[in-house]
Amino acid sequence: MIHIVFNEADVEVLRKAIELDESLQGEVVQIRDDYAVGPLVNLYVGEGIEARKTWWQEVLSGGGQDGKVNDGSVDDYTTVAGLVGTMRRNPDEIIWIWAAQNKHDVSGYYWLLYYMKEFQGRVFILYLNNLPFINEKGQIFYPTWLHTIQPKEFLKAKKLARLVTLSEFEVDPDEWTRLSNEHKGVRILEGGKKLVQYDYDFYDADLKKYITKDWQKAGKIISQFLSKNKHTTGDMYLLWRLKLLIAGGAYDVQGDVGGMKDFEVKTKASVTETVNE
């Protein structure tokens, strides 16, 4: 059994769940890229792969994570090649795809499905969509991220495993192709597995709300956005958008516009003139 998740925090909690139930025994594999943002066109051929890689280099430039694009730490294509090889060599092997109800997991699922079609009948999905769980305080909640579920609660979640149907293998990749051809940069989960798309500046208007008349570190602005905003995304994407807003000249900035701790931002001071009559 191979378990696939889409967030680093999910890896640890699922491994803890496996320790509690031998029937879940298997390798945990993470798909690392965030397919809820960025270009999607031709992601299964070299041209599209390189275009997305170039885009990520722009997003991460100067943010302290530049090297991630080329150091192999985020290489889903190598990861999926290993999965395909394992499945071909071992006809009894099965895959469980774990996804919670968030745009990141659902986008990752859509991207992954292209490589799984030849293994139809051996690929299962556990989509925790609007399902209640018990948190550490004994209260019922509806998780939007796998890692917020207690390991022991995963033992109930395993009952939700079902085969990805032939129909899904036919319809879902078509939906992903349609989304890819819209040339949008931001994907939001509307419900179920339905993703809607917006332009790259989707988060800008809300990000601006956290820029005040007082100097604030970029990291503080982004932290407030992530803790208060309804729709959120990765901090590096937000840092990129903040830099673009600054480049537009609408805000005052001091420091080296690089990492989140390197510079401060505030609204432009209004200039008033007093006319003495």
Backbone as JSON, one array per atom type, in Angstrom:
{
  "sequence": "MIHIVFNEADVEVLRKAIELDESLQGEVVQIRDDYAVGPLVNLYVGEGIEARKTWWQEVLSGGGQDGKVNDGSVDDYTTVAGLVGTMRRNPDEIIWIWAAQNKHDVSGYYWLLYYMKEFQGRVFILYLNNLPFINEKGQIFYPTWLHTIQPKEFLKAKKLARLVTLSEFEVDPDEWTRLSNEHKGVRILEGGKKLVQYDYDFYDADLKKYITKDWQKAGKIISQFLSKNKHTTGDMYLLWRLKLLIAGGAYDVQGDVGGMKDFEVKTKASVTETVNE",
  "N": [[0.85, -1.2, 0.0], [0.55, 2.18, -0.88], [0.53, 5.4, 0.31], [-0.65, 8.56, -0.63], [-0.15, 11.97, -0.12], [-0.61, 15.58, 0.09], [0.59, 17.58, 1.52], [3.23, 18.6, 3.67], [2.87, 18.48, 6.45], [0.9, 16.57, 6.61], [2.15, 14.18, 6.23], [3.46, 13.36, 8.59], [1.32, 13.05, 10.47], [-0.17, 11.04, 9.27], [1.62, 8.94, 9.27], [1.76, 8.47, 12.0], [-0.81, 7.53, 12.39], [-0.66, 5.16, 10.98], [1.0, 3.71, 12.63], [-0.78, 3.0, 14.55], [-2.46, 1.21, 13.39], [-2.03, -1.67, 11.76], [-3.09, -2.48, 9.36], [-2.95, -0.35, 7.72], [-0.42, -0.19, 6.93], [2.31, 1.02, 5.09], [4.12, 2.9, 2.57], [4.46, 6.46, 2.79], [3.91, 9.01, 0.6], [4.65, 12.23, -0.62], [3.19, 14.7, -2.67], [4.52, 17.63, -3.78], [4.38, 20.2, -5.03], [2.4, 23.21, -5.33], [-0.4, 23.13, -6.87], [-2.56, 24.76, -6.92], [-1.99, 27.29, -7.56], [-0.47, 29.28, -10.15], [0.8, 28.62, -13.57], [-0.72, 26.14, -15.71], [-0.71, 25.0, -18.19], [0.07, 22.46, -20.49], [1.37, 20.7, -18.66], [2.3, 18.14, -18.68], [4.26, 17.75, -20.48], [7.54, 18.66, -21.69], [7.76, 21.45, -22.34], [5.67, 22.78, -20.96], [6.29, 22.03, -18.34], [8.77, 23.3, -17.96], [7.96, 25.96, -18.26], [6.36, 26.35, -16.01], [8.25, 25.94, -14.03], [9.97, 28.11, -14.51], [8.23, 30.15, -13.84], [7.9, 29.69, -11.07], [10.5, 30.25, -10.25], [10.56, 33.0, -10.58], [8.61, 33.76, -8.69], [9.77, 32.92, -6.26], [12.12, 34.3, -6.17], [14.62, 36.04, -4.47], [13.41, 35.62, -2.05], [14.52, 33.91, -0.26], [14.14, 31.26, -0.73], [14.95, 30.51, -3.19], [16.54, 28.45, -4.21], [15.01, 26.13, -4.14], [13.73, 25.55, -6.51], [15.53, 24.36, -8.19], [17.0, 22.5, -6.74], [16.03, 19.96, -6.46], [14.35, 19.37, -4.35], [11.69, 19.84, -4.65], [10.23, 18.02, -6.75], [8.02, 16.72, -8.4], [7.7, 15.18, -10.64], [9.76, 13.33, -10.74], [9.07, 11.98, -8.43], [6.52, 10.9, -9.13], [7.27, 9.3, -11.24], [8.66, 7.33, -9.91], [6.54, 6.2, -8.46], [4.91, 5.18, -10.55], [6.67, 3.31, -11.64], [6.95, 1.51, -9.48], [4.31, 0.56, -9.25], [4.02, -0.74, -11.7], [5.91, -2.77, -11.53], [4.99, -4.24, -9.4], [2.23, -5.89, -9.39], [0.3, -6.3, -7.44], [0.31, -4.15, -5.83], [-1.23, -1.28, -4.32], [-2.68, 2.04, -4.39], [-3.47, 4.66, -2.18], [-5.05, 7.67, -2.25], [-5.04, 10.49, -0.36], [-7.1, 13.17, 0.45], [-8.16, 16.34, 1.57], [-10.83, 18.73, 1.99], [-9.86, 21.14, 0.37], [-8.4, 23.6, -1.78], [-5.76, 23.13, -2.48], [-5.2, 20.36, -2.05], [-7.14, 19.21, -3.75], [-6.44, 20.25, -6.25], [-3.94, 19.06, -6.51], [-4.7, 16.39, -6.63], [-6.09, 16.34, -9.1], [-3.94, 16.9, -10.86], [-2.33, 14.63, -10.42], [-3.88, 12.48, -11.28], [-3.66, 11.95, -14.02], [-1.4, 10.35, -14.29], [-2.15, 8.04, -13.08], [-4.06, 6.57, -14.43], [-3.58, 4.18, -15.87], [-3.59, 2.34, -13.91], [-6.11, 1.81, -13.07], [-8.54, 0.49, -10.92], [-6.81, -0.17, -9.0], [-6.31, 2.05, -7.62], [-7.22, 4.12, -5.02], [-9.37, 6.55, -3.51], [-9.55, 8.77, -0.79], [-11.49, 11.04, 0.11], [-12.03, 13.53, 2.2], [-14.6, 15.0, 2.49], [-16.6, 17.4, 3.78], [-16.97, 15.93, 6.16], [-17.54, 14.91, 9.53], [-15.3, 15.06, 12.34], [-13.6, 14.27, 15.44], [-12.04, 16.57, 17.53], [-9.04, 17.38, 19.49], [-10.14, 18.34, 21.82], [-12.42, 16.99, 22.13], [-14.5, 17.86, 20.63], [-16.8, 18.17, 17.87], [-15.72, 18.68, 14.56], [-15.19, 19.98, 11.23], [-12.83, 19.12, 9.21], [-10.58, 20.92, 7.08], [-8.09, 20.4, 6.35], [-5.87, 17.66, 6.26], [-3.9, 17.29, 8.27], [-4.97, 18.37, 10.55], [-6.5, 16.52, 11.75], [-6.78, 14.12, 14.31], [-4.45, 11.44, 14.79], [-5.65, 8.97, 15.65], [-8.2, 9.28, 14.72], [-7.96, 8.88, 12.05], [-8.26, 6.22, 11.74], [-10.93, 5.77, 11.57], [-11.41, 7.15, 9.29], [-10.31, 5.59, 7.28], [-12.24, 3.86, 6.45], [-13.55, 5.14, 4.5], [-12.31, 4.81, 2.13], [-12.38, 4.37, -1.34], [-12.57, 3.02, -4.65], [-11.14, 4.9, -7.3], [-13.23, 5.74, -9.84], [-13.86, 4.44, -13.16], [-15.21, 6.29, -14.66], [-14.48, 8.68, -13.36], [-11.77, 8.7, -13.98], [-11.96, 9.31, -16.6], [-13.45, 11.7, -16.81], [-12.42, 13.61, -14.92], [-9.66, 14.24, -15.68], [-10.24, 15.59, -18.06], [-11.57, 17.81, -17.08], [-9.47, 19.02, -15.73], [-7.83, 19.66, -17.9], [-9.46, 21.54, -19.14], [-9.43, 23.57, -17.2], [-6.72, 24.18, -17.28], [-6.44, 25.32, -19.79], [-7.63, 27.75, -19.5], [-5.85, 29.6, -18.69], [-5.47, 30.91, -16.21], [-4.36, 32.06, -12.92], [-4.93, 31.46, -10.26], [-6.6, 29.14, -8.22], [-9.66, 28.29, -6.7], [-11.51, 26.41, -4.37], [-14.76, 25.57, -4.87], [-16.62, 23.79, -3.96], [-17.19, 20.32, -3.23], [-15.43, 18.72, -5.73], [-15.1, 20.86, -7.34], [-13.37, 23.33, -8.94], [-12.82, 26.79, -9.24], [-11.52, 29.5, -11.18], [-9.26, 32.33, -11.04], [-7.63, 35.47, -11.85], [-4.05, 36.15, -11.54], [-3.83, 38.21, -9.7], [-5.71, 37.86, -7.75], [-5.62, 37.76, -4.89], [-4.74, 40.27, -4.22], [-6.33, 42.58, -3.57], [-7.36, 42.01, -1.0], [-4.97, 41.64, 0.35], [-3.94, 44.2, 0.4], [-5.46, 45.38, 2.39], [-4.2, 44.95, 4.77], [-2.03, 46.52, 4.85], [-0.9, 49.29, 6.42], [-0.86, 52.7, 7.72], [1.33, 52.72, 9.27], [4.73, 51.61, 9.59], [5.4, 48.28, 8.73], [6.79, 45.03, 8.92], [7.18, 42.98, 6.05], [6.61, 40.32, 6.54], [4.87, 40.45, 8.73], [2.59, 41.64, 7.65], [1.81, 39.68, 5.84], [1.4, 37.56, 7.58], [-0.82, 38.47, 9.05], [-2.72, 38.53, 7.02], [-2.89, 35.76, 6.44], [-3.96, 34.78, 8.8], [-6.41, 36.02, 9.07], [-7.84, 36.24, 6.68], [-10.4, 35.04, 4.45], [-9.96, 33.49, 2.09], [-6.93, 31.97, 1.48], [-3.41, 31.51, 0.71], [-0.14, 30.19, -0.19], [2.65, 31.52, 1.68], [4.87, 32.46, 0.21], [3.85, 33.01, -2.3], [2.2, 35.14, -1.64], [4.12, 36.96, -0.77], [5.41, 37.47, -3.17], [3.29, 38.71, -4.57], [2.99, 40.98, -2.96], [5.42, 42.27, -3.4], [5.07, 42.95, -6.07], [2.99, 44.78, -5.84], [4.3, 46.81, -4.47], [6.19, 47.5, -6.37], [4.6, 48.8, -8.13], [4.45, 51.34, -7.15], [2.65, 52.33, -5.31], [3.0, 52.29, -2.59], [4.98, 53.11, 0.33], [8.28, 52.03, 1.01], [10.9, 50.54, 2.88], [14.2, 49.32, 3.27], [15.76, 46.27, 2.07], [14.17, 44.86, -0.58], [13.52, 41.85, -0.35], [13.56, 39.02, 1.36], [10.94, 38.15, 3.76], [11.52, 39.36, 6.19], [13.15, 41.38, 5.55], [12.33, 43.88, 4.68], [10.16, 46.78, 5.09], [6.8, 48.04, 4.94], [4.43, 50.61, 4.17], [1.43, 52.63, 3.84], [1.4, 55.34, 1.52], [2.43, 58.49, 2.69], [0.14, 61.11, 3.08], [0.13, 64.17, 1.4], [-0.27, 67.36, 2.45], [-1.23, 70.72, 2.03], [-0.98, 73.77, 3.59], [-2.63, 76.7, 3.32], [-2.02, 79.97, 3.96], [-3.96, 82.66, 4.47]],
  "CA": [[0.0, 0.0, 0.0], [1.25, 3.46, -0.94], [-0.34, 6.52, 0.66], [-0.22, 9.82, -1.24], [-0.7, 13.18, 0.49], [-0.22, 16.78, -0.64], [1.16, 18.57, 2.44], [4.28, 18.02, 4.51], [2.32, 18.19, 7.78], [0.06, 15.38, 6.51], [3.0, 12.99, 6.25], [3.71, 12.95, 9.97], [0.11, 12.59, 11.15], [-0.57, 9.77, 8.68], [2.56, 7.92, 9.78], [1.33, 8.15, 13.37], [-2.01, 6.72, 12.26], [-0.22, 3.83, 10.53], [1.54, 3.02, 13.81], [-1.92, 2.54, 15.35], [-3.25, 0.24, 12.64], [-1.15, -2.37, 10.83], [-3.73, -2.64, 8.06], [-2.61, 0.82, 6.93], [1.03, -0.21, 6.73], [2.76, 1.33, 3.74], [4.93, 4.1, 2.39], [3.75, 7.72, 2.64], [4.57, 9.81, -0.44], [4.08, 13.57, -0.72], [3.25, 15.53, -3.87], [4.96, 18.84, -3.1], [4.06, 21.47, -5.67], [1.07, 23.75, -5.05], [-1.05, 23.31, -8.17], [-3.66, 25.7, -6.79], [-1.54, 28.56, -8.11], [0.5, 29.21, -11.23], [0.39, 28.12, -14.89], [-1.01, 24.7, -15.8], [-0.73, 24.55, -19.58], [1.07, 21.46, -20.95], [2.17, 20.26, -17.51], [2.76, 16.76, -18.84], [5.32, 17.76, -21.5], [8.68, 19.47, -21.29], [7.54, 22.89, -22.49], [4.85, 23.25, -19.85], [7.05, 21.82, -17.1], [9.77, 24.37, -17.87], [7.28, 27.23, -18.07], [5.96, 26.43, -14.59], [9.49, 26.06, -13.27], [10.42, 29.49, -14.66], [7.32, 30.98, -13.05], [8.24, 29.53, -9.66], [11.75, 30.97, -10.02], [10.2, 34.4, -10.41], [7.89, 33.91, -7.43], [10.66, 32.68, -5.12], [13.33, 35.11, -6.3], [14.9, 36.98, -3.39], [12.65, 35.32, -0.85], [15.25, 32.98, 0.59], [13.85, 29.88, -1.12], [15.24, 30.44, -4.62], [17.16, 27.19, -4.58], [14.07, 25.01, -4.16], [13.3, 25.25, -7.87], [16.53, 23.56, -8.9], [17.77, 21.57, -5.9], [15.4, 18.64, -6.45], [13.49, 19.16, -3.18], [10.31, 19.82, -5.15], [10.3, 17.4, -8.08], [6.91, 15.77, -8.42], [7.81, 14.31, -11.8], [10.59, 12.2, -10.3], [8.26, 11.24, -7.46], [5.48, 10.13, -9.8], [7.94, 8.27, -12.04], [8.91, 6.24, -8.97], [5.27, 5.55, -8.17], [4.51, 4.4, -11.72], [7.58, 2.16, -11.72], [6.59, 0.56, -8.43], [3.03, -0.05, -9.6], [4.21, -1.65, -12.84], [6.71, -3.93, -11.1], [4.26, -5.0, -8.38], [0.81, -5.85, -9.78], [-0.58, -6.37, -6.26], [0.41, -2.89, -5.08], [-2.36, -0.35, -4.47], [-2.43, 3.42, -3.98], [-4.53, 5.41, -1.52], [-4.87, 9.11, -2.35], [-5.73, 11.17, 0.73], [-7.33, 14.58, 0.15], [-9.16, 17.05, 2.36], [-11.59, 19.68, 1.17], [-9.19, 22.41, 0.15], [-7.99, 23.77, -3.18], [-4.42, 22.58, -2.65], [-5.31, 18.9, -2.19], [-7.95, 18.87, -4.92], [-5.63, 20.55, -7.43], [-2.92, 18.02, -6.58], [-5.39, 15.18, -7.08], [-6.32, 16.46, -10.54], [-2.64, 16.77, -11.54], [-1.83, 13.27, -10.25], [-4.73, 11.46, -11.89], [-3.14, 11.67, -15.36], [-0.4, 9.28, -14.21], [-2.72, 6.89, -12.4], [-5.13, 5.94, -15.2], [-3.25, 2.81, -16.28], [-3.73, 1.46, -12.75], [-7.51, 1.81, -12.67], [-8.86, -0.72, -10.18], [-5.81, -0.3, -7.92], [-6.13, 3.39, -7.05], [-8.33, 4.48, -4.15], [-9.44, 7.94, -3.05], [-10.17, 9.06, 0.5], [-11.76, 12.47, 0.06], [-12.73, 13.88, 3.44], [-15.42, 16.13, 2.05], [-17.71, 17.71, 4.7], [-17.16, 14.83, 7.1], [-17.22, 15.33, 10.9], [-14.3, 14.34, 13.13], [-13.48, 14.73, 16.82], [-10.74, 17.19, 17.77], [-8.39, 17.03, 20.76], [-10.99, 18.77, 22.94], [-13.63, 16.18, 22.12], [-15.56, 18.57, 19.9], [-16.96, 17.82, 16.46], [-15.33, 19.72, 13.62], [-15.12, 19.56, 9.84], [-11.47, 19.52, 8.81], [-10.26, 21.27, 5.7], [-6.72, 19.91, 6.14], [-5.67, 16.34, 6.88], [-3.05, 17.3, 9.46], [-5.73, 18.83, 11.72], [-7.21, 15.34, 12.26], [-5.98, 13.3, 15.22], [-4.06, 10.16, 14.19], [-6.6, 7.9, 15.94], [-9.39, 9.52, 13.91], [-7.7, 8.34, 10.72], [-8.69, 4.82, 11.73], [-12.3, 5.81, 11.08], [-11.38, 7.69, 7.93], [-9.9, 4.57, 6.31], [-13.45, 3.2, 5.96], [-14.06, 5.93, 3.39], [-11.54, 4.5, 0.92], [-13.13, 3.78, -2.45], [-11.84, 3.06, -5.91], [-11.38, 5.96, -8.28], [-14.01, 5.04, -10.85], [-13.48, 4.61, -14.56], [-15.8, 7.56, -15.07], [-13.63, 9.76, -12.84], [-10.53, 8.69, -14.75], [-12.25, 9.89, -17.91], [-14.0, 13.04, -16.7], [-11.59, 14.54, -14.15], [-8.56, 14.8, -16.48], [-10.81, 16.56, -19.0], [-11.83, 19.02, -16.3], [-8.15, 19.62, -15.49], [-7.4, 20.25, -19.17], [-10.26, 22.76, -19.32], [-8.88, 24.59, -16.3], [-5.39, 24.55, -17.77], [-6.57, 26.13, -21.0], [-8.17, 29.07, -19.17], [-4.68, 30.47, -18.46], [-5.62, 31.67, -14.97], [-3.26, 31.79, -12.0], [-5.38, 31.11, -8.9], [-7.74, 28.23, -8.17], [-10.39, 28.29, -5.44], [-12.44, 25.29, -4.31], [-16.13, 26.06, -4.68], [-17.37, 22.74, -3.27], [-16.91, 19.03, -3.84], [-14.16, 18.79, -6.45], [-15.23, 21.92, -8.33], [-12.45, 24.44, -8.82], [-13.04, 27.97, -10.08], [-10.23, 30.16, -11.35], [-9.17, 33.79, -11.09], [-6.34, 35.96, -12.31], [-2.96, 36.09, -10.57], [-3.97, 39.27, -8.71], [-6.92, 37.56, -6.97], [-5.45, 38.05, -3.47], [-4.15, 41.6, -4.02], [-7.24, 43.52, -2.9], [-7.4, 41.7, 0.43], [-3.63, 41.85, 0.9], [-3.8, 45.65, 0.61], [-6.16, 45.77, 3.62], [-3.32, 44.77, 5.93], [-0.97, 47.52, 4.77], [-1.43, 50.43, 7.17], [-0.07, 53.94, 7.68], [2.52, 52.47, 10.07], [5.69, 50.68, 9.02], [5.28, 46.89, 9.15], [7.57, 44.06, 8.16], [6.38, 42.23, 5.07], [6.17, 39.08, 7.18], [3.72, 40.73, 9.6], [1.45, 41.87, 6.77], [1.41, 38.38, 5.3], [0.89, 36.76, 8.71], [-2.18, 38.93, 9.33], [-3.55, 38.05, 5.91], [-3.09, 34.32, 6.57], [-4.75, 34.47, 10.0], [-7.71, 36.67, 9.06], [-8.55, 36.25, 5.4], [-11.2, 33.85, 4.13], [-9.19, 32.71, 1.12], [-5.49, 32.15, 1.69], [-2.52, 30.75, -0.15], [1.19, 30.09, 0.38], [3.26, 32.81, 2.04], [5.77, 32.93, -0.82], [3.01, 33.61, -3.34], [1.77, 36.44, -1.12], [5.3, 37.83, -0.79], [5.57, 37.86, -4.58], [2.26, 39.69, -4.89], [3.31, 42.21, -2.21], [6.52, 42.92, -4.12], [4.52, 43.55, -7.29], [2.24, 45.96, -5.41], [5.3, 47.82, -4.15], [6.79, 47.92, -7.64], [3.65, 49.7, -8.78], [4.66, 52.68, -6.62], [1.53, 52.79, -4.49], [3.32, 52.2, -1.16], [6.33, 53.43, 0.76], [9.01, 50.83, 1.4], [12.27, 50.75, 3.35], [14.92, 48.08, 3.4], [16.02, 45.5, 0.86], [12.96, 44.11, -0.93], [13.91, 40.46, -0.57], [12.79, 38.13, 2.22], [9.86, 38.77, 4.53], [12.05, 40.14, 7.31], [14.15, 42.33, 5.04], [11.81, 45.21, 4.34], [8.93, 47.25, 5.72], [5.89, 48.69, 4.0], [3.31, 51.37, 4.71], [0.76, 53.44, 2.85], [2.11, 56.59, 1.26], [2.0, 59.62, 3.51], [-0.58, 62.12, 2.3], [0.78, 65.48, 1.41], [-1.27, 68.43, 2.57], [-0.68, 72.07, 1.98], [-1.74, 74.75, 4.37], [-2.57, 78.02, 2.67], [-2.3, 81.07, 4.9], [-4.54, 83.82, 3.79]],
  "C": [[0.88, 1.25, 0.0], [0.23, 4.56, -0.66], [0.22, 7.79, 0.02], [-0.94, 10.98, -0.55], [-0.1, 14.39, -0.22], [0.37, 17.88, 0.24], [2.17, 17.88, 3.36], [3.74, 17.64, 5.89], [1.47, 16.93, 7.77], [0.88, 14.1, 6.64], [3.15, 12.46, 7.67], [2.46, 12.37, 10.63], [-0.36, 11.25, 10.57], [0.35, 8.65, 9.13], [2.2, 7.51, 11.21], [0.08, 7.28, 13.35], [-1.65, 5.29, 11.86], [0.33, 3.02, 11.7], [0.42, 2.43, 14.66], [-2.71, 1.43, 14.67], [-2.38, -0.41, 11.57], [-1.77, -2.53, 9.45], [-3.45, -1.46, 7.13], [-1.13, 0.84, 6.54], [1.41, 0.06, 5.28], [3.56, 2.62, 3.72], [4.03, 5.32, 2.23], [4.54, 8.61, 1.68], [3.87, 11.16, -0.54], [4.26, 14.17, -2.11], [3.44, 16.96, -3.37], [4.53, 20.16, -3.73], [2.64, 21.9, -5.28], [0.4, 24.07, -6.37], [-2.29, 24.19, -8.1], [-3.27, 27.09, -7.26], [-0.59, 28.29, -9.28], [-0.03, 28.62, -12.52], [0.24, 26.61, -14.91], [-0.89, 24.15, -17.22], [0.41, 23.58, -19.87], [1.96, 20.95, -19.82], [2.73, 18.85, -17.67], [3.79, 16.62, -19.97], [6.37, 18.78, -21.08], [8.44, 20.96, -21.32], [6.76, 23.45, -21.31], [5.55, 23.11, -18.51], [8.05, 22.94, -16.89], [9.12, 25.73, -17.64], [6.86, 27.42, -16.62], [7.19, 26.61, -13.7], [10.02, 27.49, -13.32], [9.54, 30.44, -13.85], [7.66, 30.89, -11.57], [9.56, 30.24, -9.33], [11.49, 32.45, -9.81], [9.53, 34.63, -9.06], [8.84, 33.84, -6.23], [11.89, 33.57, -5.11], [13.48, 36.1, -5.14], [14.2, 36.68, -2.09], [13.31, 34.33, 0.08], [15.0, 31.52, 0.26], [14.13, 29.65, -2.61], [15.73, 29.06, -5.05], [16.22, 26.03, -4.72], [13.66, 24.6, -5.57], [14.25, 24.26, -8.54], [17.25, 22.53, -8.05], [17.15, 20.18, -5.78], [14.48, 18.4, -5.27], [12.01, 19.17, -3.54], [10.35, 19.32, -6.59], [9.25, 16.31, -8.15], [7.01, 14.79, -9.59], [8.7, 13.1, -11.5], [9.82, 11.33, -9.33], [7.24, 10.34, -8.16], [6.08, 9.05, -10.7], [8.26, 7.06, -11.16], [7.65, 5.48, -8.63], [4.83, 4.65, -9.32], [5.37, 3.15, -11.85], [7.23, 1.09, -10.71], [5.3, -0.16, -8.76], [3.16, -1.04, -10.75], [4.95, -2.92, -12.43], [5.93, -4.84, -10.15], [2.76, -4.93, -8.65], [-0.16, -5.92, -8.62], [-0.57, -5.06, -5.46], [-0.81, -2.01, -5.35], [-1.94, 1.03, -3.96], [-3.67, 3.98, -3.31], [-4.18, 6.89, -1.62], [-5.72, 9.77, -1.26], [-5.89, 12.65, 0.38], [-8.41, 15.14, 1.06], [-9.82, 18.1, 1.46], [-10.91, 21.05, 1.17], [-8.63, 22.43, -1.27], [-6.64, 23.14, -3.47], [-4.48, 21.07, -2.9], [-6.05, 18.52, -3.47], [-7.17, 19.15, -6.21], [-4.54, 19.49, -7.6], [-3.49, 16.7, -7.07], [-5.59, 15.21, -8.59], [-5.01, 16.26, -11.33], [-2.18, 15.31, -11.55], [-2.58, 12.26, -11.08], [-4.26, 11.05, -13.3], [-2.2, 10.46, -15.35], [-0.97, 7.98, -13.63], [-3.68, 6.07, -13.26], [-4.82, 4.5, -15.58], [-3.42, 1.81, -15.13], [-5.17, 1.46, -12.21], [-7.89, 0.46, -12.08], [-7.9, -0.96, -9.03], [-5.56, 1.03, -7.22], [-7.39, 3.79, -6.29], [-8.23, 5.95, -3.78], [-10.11, 7.98, -1.69], [-10.35, 10.56, 0.56], [-12.63, 12.84, 1.25], [-13.54, 15.15, 3.23], [-16.63, 16.31, 2.98], [-18.02, 16.57, 5.66], [-16.74, 15.26, 8.51], [-16.17, 14.43, 11.55], [-14.29, 14.94, 14.53], [-12.1, 15.33, 17.02], [-10.2, 16.82, 19.14], [-9.21, 17.4, 21.99], [-12.29, 17.99, 23.01], [-14.79, 16.81, 21.39], [-15.61, 18.11, 18.44], [-16.5, 18.99, 15.59], [-15.22, 19.11, 12.22], [-13.77, 20.01, 9.27], [-11.36, 19.89, 7.33], [-8.83, 20.87, 5.34], [-6.53, 18.6, 6.88], [-4.92, 16.43, 8.2], [-3.76, 17.84, 10.71], [-6.53, 17.69, 12.35], [-6.29, 14.55, 13.18], [-5.65, 11.96, 14.56], [-5.09, 9.05, 14.43], [-7.89, 8.05, 15.13], [-9.21, 9.01, 12.48], [-8.17, 6.89, 10.61], [-10.15, 4.72, 11.31], [-12.33, 6.25, 9.61], [-11.06, 6.62, 6.89], [-11.11, 3.84, 5.71], [-14.02, 3.92, 4.74], [-13.36, 5.62, 2.07], [-12.44, 3.84, -0.13], [-12.3, 3.88, -3.72], [-12.16, 4.34, -6.69], [-12.05, 5.28, -9.47], [-13.48, 5.29, -12.26], [-14.01, 5.94, -15.08], [-14.96, 8.74, -14.6], [-12.32, 9.85, -13.6], [-10.74, 9.31, -16.14], [-12.63, 11.37, -17.8], [-13.05, 14.02, -16.02], [-10.38, 15.07, -14.92], [-9.05, 15.81, -17.52], [-11.09, 17.89, -18.31], [-10.51, 19.77, -16.04], [-7.61, 20.29, -16.75], [-8.15, 21.54, -19.44], [-9.73, 23.88, -18.46], [-7.53, 25.09, -16.8], [-5.48, 25.52, -18.92], [-7.19, 27.51, -20.74], [-7.07, 30.09, -18.89], [-4.88, 31.41, -17.27], [-4.54, 31.25, -13.98], [-3.65, 31.33, -10.62], [-6.62, 30.24, -8.98], [-8.33, 28.21, -6.76], [-11.39, 27.13, -5.48], [-13.84, 25.82, -3.98], [-16.99, 25.06, -3.91], [-17.14, 21.42, -3.98], [-15.51, 19.04, -4.45], [-14.18, 19.91, -7.49], [-14.29, 23.08, -8.02], [-12.88, 25.57, -9.76], [-11.74, 28.76, -10.1], [-10.35, 31.67, -11.46], [-7.78, 34.18, -11.58], [-5.32, 35.94, -11.18], [-3.11, 37.13, -9.45], [-5.17, 39.05, -7.77], [-6.79, 37.99, -5.51], [-5.04, 39.49, -3.18], [-5.05, 42.53, -3.22], [-7.29, 43.27, -1.4], [-6.04, 41.92, 1.08], [-3.41, 43.33, 1.23], [-4.43, 46.09, 1.94], [-5.25, 45.72, 4.84], [-2.09, 45.66, 5.87], [-1.53, 48.8, 5.38], [-0.52, 51.66, 7.01], [1.23, 53.79, 8.49], [3.43, 51.47, 9.38], [5.45, 49.27, 9.6], [6.2, 46.03, 8.29], [6.64, 43.34, 7.19], [5.81, 40.97, 5.7], [4.95, 39.29, 8.06], [2.46, 40.94, 8.76], [0.91, 40.54, 6.26], [0.83, 37.5, 6.4], [-0.54, 37.16, 9.05], [-3.14, 38.45, 8.25], [-3.88, 36.57, 6.12], [-3.99, 33.97, 7.76], [-6.18, 35.0, 9.92], [-8.51, 36.51, 7.78], [-9.3, 34.95, 5.16], [-10.44, 32.94, 3.19], [-7.71, 33.01, 1.31], [-4.7, 31.3, 0.7], [-1.14, 30.71, 0.5], [1.83, 31.45, 0.63], [4.19, 33.34, 0.96], [5.01, 33.54, -2.0], [2.58, 35.01, -2.9], [2.93, 37.43, -1.1], [5.55, 38.34, -2.21], [4.54, 38.93, -4.96], [2.53, 41.02, -4.2], [4.42, 42.97, -2.91], [6.01, 43.61, -5.39], [3.69, 44.81, -6.96], [3.2, 47.11, -5.12], [5.92, 48.38, -5.43], [5.89, 48.88, -8.39], [3.7, 51.12, -8.25], [3.58, 53.18, -5.7], [1.84, 52.84, -2.99], [4.75, 52.65, -0.9], [7.0, 52.14, 1.24], [10.4, 51.23, 1.89], [12.91, 49.39, 3.62], [15.1, 47.41, 2.05], [14.8, 44.63, 0.55], [13.35, 42.69, -1.35], [13.03, 39.52, 0.22], [11.78, 38.89, 3.07], [10.34, 39.66, 5.67], [12.96, 41.26, 6.86], [13.63, 43.72, 4.79], [10.48, 45.48, 5.03], [8.11, 48.04, 4.7], [4.85, 49.51, 4.77], [2.64, 52.13, 3.57], [1.51, 54.74, 2.68], [1.53, 57.71, 2.12], [1.3, 60.64, 2.62], [0.1, 63.46, 2.45], [-0.31, 66.56, 1.45], [-0.57, 69.77, 2.55], [-1.59, 73.01, 2.77], [-1.55, 76.13, 3.72], [-2.96, 79.1, 3.66], [-2.82, 82.28, 4.11], [-4.15, 85.09, 4.53]]
}
